[in-house]
């Protein structure tokens, strides 16, 4: 594929961008760097691509980014792997009676800004393969031991002692990022959010064999949610009903010091939904226990800095955090991965605008452009969860729309590329003044 023809690539900037982590955020940053004329190189610890995980959501603000890749070809492929709720919508049930309080209609589809809900591993594979197709160098099986930077360069050390040098390093290595400690100057430990999620993805084999549950698999894709006190249960069927997935968010104060993801046990799930609509237990009972994950939701206080050498952060201003490494999200925001994509787009554009001679100005501008928006979007994860978990059912009866999943224009209609192009020069100029002071 000729990138300049299909991807709108800009002339070469001569900037080498080292990206640690080949998740959605790291891959998007690399793809956008190609588009903006930089040379990205990814280093990822996993030795091979594996289609792992369960459901992931991308809002229209992410779909707008995907659509620009290869003239819509990437988003078209992702559409075939994602849930289609055009006709079905989202049925919201009261937890105990099972009654459908409201059917939240699916907004009209905009192919230039699509919404995707699908299997994390399958959608990741599409983005991974596209990145390779357009020439992104991806090094798998490379464990990063440390980061380094000087006034003139930045890079990483691999576990075999290899020193990698570039102009800028992006730490997109998730919630346990090693770059975070370097950028902050101290170790930022995770805390329990007070909640956990049981989650599973499995075939419809047992669901469709049961007369009580086959309705969810015989009529295309479905999405149902049961809302209760401090608990919500979301269940989807996807790929025309062939695959099933569910998530159950509930109170949990488990110690997350060592790990926050464990094999789940169905007996523990049944305890949470003991007095609920029997349909919930019937759905859960079709889940192969080996497919069940018990995921403790952690959070971090908002990081004061995402960029080295900025504010109170030590360093030379050539290392930046992106995605979960900078701002972990609760799943009820349905925006965690999308915000990582917006980070990658913004970073690549600002690096082009600032140029190789002003890396520090570009990275500071990246934080300045993104920080307040991300902070506000993060809050929606808590507000949505609390709106559901503390529902006043008498008020909901009078106004069923009050229980709907929020779809806010300021989040969904945002165009990260357009915004960075519009404000980039001014923000870089202000950030560069700070650099020279």
PyMOL commands that set and color helices and strands:
alter all, ss='L'
color gray80, all
select helices_A, chain A and resi 3-6+24-35+60-67+69-80+111-113+120-133+178-184+205-209+214-216+266-272+278-284+289-291+323-325+331-333+336-354+356-389+393-398+400-403+409-412+416-436
alter helices_A, ss='H'
color red, helices_A
select strands_A, chain A and resi 16-20+39-43+55-58+90-94+100-104+116-119+137-139+144-149+154-158+163-166+168-171+191-203+222-228+231-238+243-251+261-263+292-299+319-321
alter strands_A, ss='S'
color yellow, strands_A
deselect
rebuild
show_as cartoon
